[in-house]
Amino acid sequence: MSGTDKAKNAIEDAQGKAKEALGRATGDKDTEAEGKKDQASADLKNAGEKVKDAFKH
């Protein structure tokens, strides 16, 4: 996995966690769900990068 992709995924995950926390604090279920979705997306991207790396070696 390239460092750039890893950093982008980490940023997306952090933003998702922040959205989830904001939604939970304000009682906004939509924002909370969007944050969870962003985190799941980052996790999927990380998994895809790991699979690509496994086939490179």
Buried (B, 14 or more C-beta within 10 A) or exposed (E): BEEEBEEEBEEBBEBBBEBBEBBEEEEBEEBBEBBBEBBEBBBEBBEEBEEEEEEEE
